[in-house]
Amino acid sequence: MMKHSLLLFSCLLCASLLAEETFPIMAWGWLGGARERQNDVAFYEEMKECGFSIAGFATTDGQIEAAGKAGLQVLYSDNKAMSNRDWKNPDVEQWRKDIAPVVEKYKDNPTVLGYYVKDEPETAELDGLAQMGALLMEMAPNKLPYMNLFSNSTQPYHYEPLTYEEYTRKAYESPYPACGFDQYNFYASGYIRTTMHSCMEIHRKAALAANKEWWYCVLGIQHRYYATPNLVNMAYQAFSGLAYGARGISWFTYLPSDRPGWHNAPLDPFLNRTQVWYDMRLVNRTIQNYAHVLNHLRSDRVYHFGSTKPETDERVPGPDGESLIETMGGSGNWLVGEFTHEDDGSRWVIVVNKNLEEPVECIPVWRKTPSRVRVHAQGSQYEIDFNRKPADSNIIQPGWGVLLHVYFDN
């Protein structure tokens, strides 16, 4: 369904750089934030060790060269060419002249995955952004123009006079192969924002309708009133995105900030690893271990089981009459995403434990009994039977997600 878009950009283009298939995982931010290490190959090798495939936004050839040597890709950012334009008053011919030298310079550079264009545009800017996207797709068809949208938790004036659904649909109907959004859900007070899943469903539907892909940007630094990222809340957000069919994950941010209210990033202000780095690495590398499957899955449906509290107050849908899973035995709150493999038609399910405090046994009651159900191993590419005995392979950790291969031999 979507092989012409991010799968083309992030898998085929980087085949010469990476020995194995990778899932698009990006460190959201400008690489100049690495200061004296921004041209250091070892810095990018450490980023790759953390599970990233896209280093972030590069503004210099030194950053691009170092990232490429480490086996990473970048999005090139140039405020004088394809970003920071007057989107409400587009001048397409001038834009064409401005981006032509940049496109020509990087058209054959495999490290440059694409171009950063805009973060969180308002509705009034979307027409201009669409025209820039069309130019980039015309002049650099093998590169990805990147645009990240507001979430549905933002102030309505950002997307009015449209509804949020209309705003999102308009963005996905533009020439951009993919869009996405950022939404940070965990607060230091213990409050959990209630709109994450509904926003994911809006983006999922818009992306499927437009034959595009969507990315999800996850909280990776404590700032303002948000909570410190930890293994549970990072896994919960990332695997929720995957269950809703996200075809890329970003982390805001990987690099630290010197602002007093910003702390507990994966790297401290002296660019040393923190506990967040190790937790993020576990989530990222698990996802990368699933990349050879995730990159080829088409989202069929998403539904929930169990109470929506205390994890979230958000009202979420249950299964429909065509779902693979009819109900869940035992207890627990579950998020389920169903998929079909685009190449071989096999069926896959991502199940997320919405209990953020305890491991829970997952006991699906299948609408049609599978011949077998196997869970993809977390750290290697093999499958084991998904059941209680003898290996406890159906007990899912707090906030974590698992990838199930559902076999129907007939």
N, C-alpha and C positions, 0 to 999 in steps of 0.2 A: 504493500500500500504506500509506503513512505520512503522507498529506497532511493528516490531521487533527491531527498533532502538531507537531513543530518547524517543518515547512514552513509551517504555518498561522501559528505564532507569529513566526518570524523573517523570513518573506518577506511574507505578506499584511499583517500588522500594521504593518510598517515601510514599506509601499509609499508612504505619504504622506510619509515622511521621506527615502527614498532613491530616486534616479531609476532605478537599475539593481538587478537582483536580487543579493542578497548571500548569502554563506555565513556561518553563525554562527561567528564567531571572537571569543573573549572574553578580555579581560585579567583573569585570575583574581586577585581581591583587593579590598580595601575602598578606596574612592576617597579616604577621608580621608588615606591615605598620601601623597597629592599635596600635603599641607600647604597652604601659602599659594596654591597653584594649583588647589585642588580645585573652585573655582567659576569658573575661568578658561576661557572658551570656546576660546581659542587652544590650551590644553593638550589639550582633547578633539579639536580639529581635527588636532593633531599625531598623536594616537592613531589617528584615522581614516586619516590619511596612511600610518600604519604598517600599514594593512590590517585594522584591527579593525572589527567591527560592533557589539560589545557592550563597553561601557567597563568593566564590572565590577560591584561591589556598592555601591550608593548608599545612604546613610543620611540624607541631607538633601535638601530641596527645591532648594537651591542647586546641588548636584551634578547632580540630575536635569535642571534647567533648562539648565545649561551643556552637558551631554552632548547633550540634545535639539537645542539650537541648532547643534551641530556635526554633526548627522545620525547620532548614535549612540543605542543603547538601553542600558538598565541592568537589573540585577536589584535590586529593593529589598530591603534587609536591616533587620530590626527585631527585636532580641533580646527585646522585651517582647511580641511578637505571634506571629509564625510561626516563629521559630527560638529556639534555646537553651531549649527546654522540657524538662520531665521526660518523656522519650519512653517510659520504662519504666512510667510510671503516667499514662496519658493521661486528661485531663479534657476530653472533647470539647465539652461545652456551654460551659465556661469559655473554651476556645480559640475557639469560635465568637464569643463576645462580644468577645474580645480582637482578633481579626483583622477584625471587621466594619468598624470605622472606617477601617482601612488600605485594605481592599478598596474601600470606597465612595470614598475619596479619590482612588485611582489607577485606578479601573475604566475611565475614558475617556482616560487619559493614554497616548498612543502611545509615549512614551519608555520607559515602564515595561513591559519585556517580560514580567516575572514577578517571582517572589519567591525569594530565597535561603532555604533551609530548613535544610540540614544537610550537613556535609562528613564523610566517612568514618564512617558509623554502624556500630555493632556489630550483630550479629544480634538481640540482646535489644531493640534500639531500633526495629527495622523495623516492628513492628505499630503502635506509636505514630506513627511517621512516615507510615505508610500512612493513618492516620486524619486526620492533618493534610493530606496530599495530597488525600484525598477532600473535605475541607472546602473547600480552595482551588479545586479543580476544580468544586465545586458553586457556590461563591459568586463565583468569578472565572474562568469557563470559558474566557475568551480570554487568560488569563495563564498563564505557565509556572512551576510550582513546581519548584525546582531542588534535586537531591540528587546528591552525588558520592560514589562508593563507594571502599572499600579495593581495592587490587589483589591479585592472587594471590601477590605477594611479601611480603605482610604476615605478622605472627605469627598462627598459626592461632587463638589465643584470641579474636581479634576477630570471627571468624565461626563458631566452634564453638558449639553441637554440630553445626551444619550443615557440609557440605563447602563449598568456595569456590563451586563450580558451583551448589549449592542456595541459598547466600546471594545470589548474583547473580540467579538466577532469581526468587527471592522478591521482590527489589527491583523487577525489571521487571514482575512481575505485580501490583504495587501500582498505585494510580491515577496515578502520575507518568507523563507522556507520554514522558519520556526520563530516562535515568540515564547514568552514565559512571564513569570512574576516572582516577586519576593514577598514573603510574609513571615514575620517572626512571631512565634506563637507562645513562647514560654517567658513568664515574667518572674523577677526575683521574689515577688510577693507570693508566688505559688499559683497565681491566676494563669489560666490557659485560654488564649484567644479562641473564639468559638466559630471562626469562619474558614478555617484551613481547608476542610474537606469540601465545603460548598464551592470555594474558589477553584479548587482542583477540578471539580466536576465541570464548572463553567469552561475552563481552559481545555479540558479533555474533549468536551462536545464541540467546541469551536475548532479545535485542531482536526478532529476527525472529519467534520463537515467540510473543511477547506483542504483536506488531504495534506495537512501540515503536521509539524511536531511541536511539542511544548516542553519547556525546561522549568525546573523548580529551583529557586534560590533559597538556601537553608541558612538559619542563624548559625554563625561560627565564631562570634565574638560577643562578650558581654558589653553592652553599651546602653546608655539611657537607663531604662528601667527593666531591660530584658535580663533573663537569667543567664548564669554561666553555662555555656554549652557543656554537656556531659554525654556519656555514651548512650544513655536512655533517650534523652530528648533529641539528640542528633539522629539516632537510628530511627526513632518514631517518625520524624519529619521526612527523612530521606526515603524510608521504605513506604510511607504513605504516598509520596510522590510516585514511586515506582508502581505501586498498586493501581494508581490512577492513570498509568500509562505514560509518565514522563519519560522522554527520551534523552534527557540531559539533566545533570545536577550541578548547581553552583553553590559555593560556600562564601558567605559574606561574614567575615573576610578570613583570608589566610594570614595576611600580613598584619602586624600590630599597628596601633595608632598612638600618637603621643598625647592625644586629648585626655584630660583627667578622667572623664567619665567612660572611657573606652578601655577595657582591660580583659584579661583572660581569653586572648586569641590563641590560635595554635602556636604562634611564636611570641615570645615576650618582647619588650622594647629593645632588647639587645640581640634579637633574632635567635634566641635559644628556644629549644622545644619545651612546651608546657605539657601538662597532662591532657589538655584538649587536643594537642597534636596526635598523641597516641590513640585517643579515643576516635578521632576523625580518621586516622589511618585504618583502624579496624573496620569502620563502616565503609570507607572508600574501597579498600582492598577486597572486601566481601562483594561489593557491587561489581568491581572489575572481574572477579572470579565468575560472575554470572554474565559477563558481557556477551559471550558467544551465544547466549540465549536471548538476553534482553534486547539486543539490537535487532532482533528479527520477530518480535512479538507485536501483534495487533490487539489493541484493547477491545474487548467484547462487552464487558459490563463491570460495574463496581457496586458493591453492596455491603451492608453492615449487619452484625448480629449483636444482641445483648443490649444492656443499658448504655445510654450515651453519657452517663455520669460515673465517676467524677472526672474522667479524662477530658470530656468536652460536653458542653450543653447543646452543641449543634444538633439539629434535627437531620438525620441522615436516612437514606432509603434502605429498605431490606431487599431480599432477593426477589426476582420476578419469576414467572412460571417457566422460564427457559434456563435458569441458573443451574450450574453443575451441582452446587451445594444447596440442599433444601433447607436445612437447619443445622445447628451445632449442638452436639451432645455435651453434657457436663455444664460447666459454668464458664463465664468469661465474656469479654467484649472483643469483637473481632471486626477487622476490615478485610474484605476479600476483593481482589481484582482478578478477573478472568481474561485469558488471552488465547489466541490462536497463532501458531507459528506460521509466518508468511511463506516459508519455503516448503515445509513438509506437512502442514495442516495439523500437527500435534497440538494437544491442549495443555495449557500451563495455568497455574494459579499462584498468585502471591497472597499469602495470609499474614496479616500484621496483628500482633497481640496489643490491644489498646489498653491493657492494664500496665501502668507505668511503674508499678511497685513490685509485682510478683510474676514469676513464671507460671504459665497456665498450660494444661494439657489441651491440645486441639483435637477435637473429635468430630470431623465433618460427617454429616449424614447426607449421602450422595443421592441426587434425584434418580440417576441411573448408575448402578453399581459399576465402578471401574474394574478392569481386570487386575490392576495394581496401581498403587500410588507411591511414588518415590520422591524423596526430598533431595534437592541438590546440595552437596556438601559445601560447607562454608569456605574451606580453605583449599579445596582441590576439585578437579572436574570429574567427580563420579557421583553416583546416586545411591542412596540407601533407602530401604523400605521405611515408609512413614507410619509408624505404629508405636504403641506403648512398650511392647516387649519384643525383643530382649534389650533394646538399646535406648529406650526413652527418646526416640527420634522425633516424636510429635509433641514434645514439651518445648514451648517457645518462650524465650526470655522476655523480660519487660520491654515494651516498645519495639521489639525486634520483628523483622519480617523473614519469612522463608519462601523459597521458590520450589513449588511442587510440580512434578511432571505427572500428569494424569493419563493413564493408558486405558484405551478401549481397543482391545485387540481386534475386534471385528470391524 
